[in-house]
Amino acid sequence: MDRRPTPHSPTAVRHGAVLAVTCLALATVVSAMASLNVALPGIARETHATQTQLSWIIDAYSLVFAALLLLAATLGDRFGRRKALLGGLAVFAGASAAATFSSEPQVLIVLRAVLGIAAAFVMPATLSTITTTFPREQRARAVSVWAAVAGASAVLGLLASGAVLEVWSWRSVFWLNVVLAVVAFVGTYVFVPESAEPGKRRVDVVGALLTVIGLGILVYSVIQAPEHGWASTRTLAGIGAALLVLAGFVAWELRHPDPLLNPRLFRHKAFAAGTVSITMQFFAFFGFIFVVMQYLQLVRGDSALTAALSVLPMSAAMIPSSRLAPKIAARVGARRPWIVGLVAVAVGLIVLAELDTDSSYWLVLTGLVPLGAGMGLAMTPATAAITDALPARLQNVGSAVNDLSRELGGALGIAVLGSVLNAGYRDNLDVAGMPSSLSEAARSSLAAAHVIGQRTGDTQLIDHARDAFASGLHLALLTGSAAAVLGAIAVGVLLRRPGRNAVAPAAPEAEAVAARR
């Protein structure tokens, strides 16, 4: 019998190539969550999208991404992670190509949702491929690289998008998605081995539907709140209904023999701390990206490339701190650098909340450095807490929970911070004396106010709109800072009795859950 290794047999695995390809696939879907932010002014001007529609164009991707992650991870677990990567990347490339031909905000929203479906299959397969392919002694380093790529890809995506926008329209951002997805597809086909769990679990369709419905109602209610009113019956009823549906999801999962996510896993304190921390970090992070890119271009008047370059110091601080985090945790334990990182995120956002129409770039830089360093310092121990808390047979679940925390936090952060920004802008914009049609258009978005002011020669309207946007930005970034503080408190409480092995692999609680499965 011929026992020579096949290209995808374990003995032929090239770990460096697998890490490079999975990180490229990860960067493709993570950068797409942020890269379009730099094109929002152009999209608003060409498609006449309102501020609410701009929120949906960005958040449709994040919402669907988060809502389908658990189902997609289960399907990848059952049918193969390599297949999930290949299929997800193919759909991602196709939907991105289709978006380049769109000129209506509603169509962009739908296509961004399709991209979210594709990304939901790609992202959990990247981390679970690493954790199941790499030997334990190499896994921590590989996960730290994965975490660094996950954190830095958003900013690097902004930079790449800003560069292509210098020579082309906002459609170039989608063409960039196509190129990255095609390269990642080829690399996956050549280098990534297939991996799947031998047991055939039933697919929890009801749990998946409850997740989609609950998160969909919640995000819709938050994004539409500035138009209907935060205290309106419609907004409060929507949020209440969403919480009831999500509570029903938890009750269903506790009783289902093959749940998408077993809530009992959260009895493990390190696992729970990692989940809460990542959710709050990315709530603040992606919400910040959404609001600050509009500030830099529409308030400061920066070009797309200059705006992208302006936030690059955040990535420069994030990458080394994420690589140093495992070494620091090995010396003093995970809890202290983890909490320090979350506090640094909060401090950075508080500094950035002081931005106004006349702020210098030095104030931006002063806030970006602690924000980036804090993200990197907190991200690696949080990711390791989730993956190391579970036995090998539940690594795909751990990967999905880690990714769900990121995308759910990002989706809610964009929805909440975008909504707070929109409400602050609408409440502070002075449109007294303007015709009702023009005043409502000006209140719909800062980009619209710019267009109206330029067409009518009303420079005072533009100045008032910029001031109103800065007021909304202040409230939005303080909201993001509060989320980071809540994350730090949660980690401190859950890991209040830390030891050097506070984040221990395969905890008894997780093993018990695995036995039930």
Salt bridges, closest charged atoms under 4 A:
ASP2 OD2 - ARG4 NH2 2.84
GLU46 OE2 - ARG171 NH1 2.77
ASP77 OD1 - ARG81 NH2 3.44
ASP77 OD2 - ARG201 NH1 3.43
GLU194 OE2 - LYS83 NZ 3.26
GLU197 OE2 - ARG81 NH2 3.06
ASP204 OD1 - HIS256 NE2 3.72
ASP258 OD2 - ARG202 NE 3.77
ASP302 OD2 - ARG300 NE 3.36
GLU440 OE2 - ARG426 NH2 3.45
GLU440 OE1 - ARG443 NH1 3.39
ASP463 OD1 - ARG466 NH1 3.87
